[in-house]
Amino acid sequence: AFPSGPWPPPCMPLIAAAIAALRDWRKAPCSGSLRHVDEKSQIAALERVSRLLDRPYARDFFRLELVRLERGCVELAIANRPELGHRPGAFQGAITTALGESAASWSALTLIPADWNSLTLEQSIHFTGPAEGERLIAVGSVLSPGRSISVCRAEIVCEKNGVRHPCGTMTQTNRHMPPRGS
């Protein structure tokens, strides 16, 4: 049930590494409200995040690259192209915001059952520097996991000549919902 295209998908090693890390998750303290999520659901949630990359906006427009996929953490990157900027070499603010929102939201998806949905309730971004460079990278993580509401963040950096510099930080609140009828 993976996206169509080359096999194995480019993110397959990341998924395999994340699934292998499941055994270590049981050793680490976990939020009490999320202990009901079993290993099978965690694997399905990680696979769901990888399938999001095959959605048209992620695949065709943004051309997102999944850099890291872990429980409670997703790192995404996009290469700079003229259509993503407002001047040569710089990413437009809406692109920076969209990448941060995706990374933060998807990090929350790794902590909820795979058949649940998640909705962004609120987000706030602070631009901390120019988004100039060859690549824009967002690392989304969960600050406060919960059964129905989680608080997430994304740290956004731009890579220029191999050096990363911060360009934004985002916080957001996500609402998690079980499938209808359950």
N, C-alpha and C positions, 0 to 999 in steps of 0.2 A: 504494500500500500504506500509506496513512495512515489514522488512526482515522476512524470514521464521525462525522458531525456537520457543523458549518458548514465551508464551504470558502471560502478556504483556512483551515486550522486557525490558531488564534491564535499558535502558535509558529512558523509558516512563515517570517516574516521573520528570525527568529533562526537557523533552519536554513539559509536562503539565505546569510545573512551568515557563518555558520560554514563552509559549503562554499566560499564565495568566499575565505575566509581560508586555505584549504588551500594555495594557491599560495605563501603566505608561510611556511608551516610548513617547507617544504623548505630555506629559508634559515636557519632557527633550528636550533641544536644539538638533537639528539634523543637519547634514551637509546639506547645501542648495542643493548640487548636488544630494542628495539621497532622497529628499522629495517626488519624484515621486513613490517611492516604497510603495505600500499600505499594509494594515494589512494582507490581504489574501496572498500577495506575501511573506511577512515576515514569516508567519506561514509555507508556503510551503518551504521557504529557510531553516528554522530550521528543518523541517522534512527531507529535503534532506541531511543535515549534519548527522542526525541520521542514514540515510540509508547507508551512506559511511562506517559505521561500519560493514556492511555485505559484503563488498568487500573482496575477498580472502586474499589480503595482510594484511588487517586490522584484519580480523577475524581469519585466520588460522596461519599466520606467527607472526605478532606483538601481537595479542590478545589484542588489544587496549581497554581501559576502558574509557568511556565518563564520566568525573567527573563533568563537568559544561558546560552548553550550554546557552549562553545569546546573546543578540544582540551585535555583535562586539567582542565577547569573547568566546573562546572554551578552555577547560582544558581537556587534555588527559593524561593517565598514562599507563605504562606497568610494569608488574612484571619482576624481574630479572630471567633469565633462562640461562643455560650454552651456548646455541646457540646464545645469544645476546651479549656475552662478548668476550674479548680477553684474559682475565685472570679471575680467580674465584672472583666473587663479583663485578666486574666492567663492565659497559656497554661499548661497542665499540663505537668509535666516529661517525661512519656512522649511528648507531642506534639513538644516541643522535640527530644528524642532521635530520634524517628522522622524528622523533617525533616532533621536533621543527617546521619543515617545514609543517607537517600536521596540527598542532595546529594553526599556523599563517595563512595558506591558508584557513582552514575551518572557521576561524574567519571572513575572508573577505567574504566568501560565505553567512554568515548570514545577510549581508548588501545589497546584490544585488538581483534582481528579480530571482525567482527560476528557470526560464527557461534560464537564462544566464549562460555562462561558465566563468571560471577564470583560468588563466595560470600564473605560477610563472615566472617572467621575470629575477629576480636577487635575490640572497640571500647571506648573509654573516653571518658566525657563529664565535663566539669567545668563546673558552673554558676557563672558569674562575676557574675551579677546577676539581678534579677527579669525575667521574660519578660512584661512588661506593655506593652501597646500595641495599636495597630490591626492591625499586620502582623508576622508572624514571618518572617525571611529567613535562609536558610542558603546560604553560599557554600562549595561543596565543591571541593577541589583535590587533585591528586596530588603528594605530597611526594617519593616515591621510586618511579618506575615500574619495573616488571620484567615479564619474559615470563610468569612463573608467580605471582609475588607482588608486590603493590604496597602501599605505605603511603600512606594518604590522610588528609585532615583536613577538618573543616568548621568554619567560624567562623559562629556563630549570633548574630544581632542582632534586636532588637525595634524597631519603628518606632512612635514615639509623638509625635503632633503634628508630623510631618515630620522628627523628629530620631531618628537611629539610636543605640542604645546596646547594647553587648555584653551578652549574657546566657549564652553558653556557647561552649565550644570542645571539639571532639571529634577524636580520632585513631582510626584503624582500619586493620586489615590485611585485604586482600582476596586471595583465591586465585583465579587465572584457570585455566580448564580448556578444552582444545580439545574439539571435538565428539567424542562416542563413536565409536570405530572409526577415528580418524585418528591 
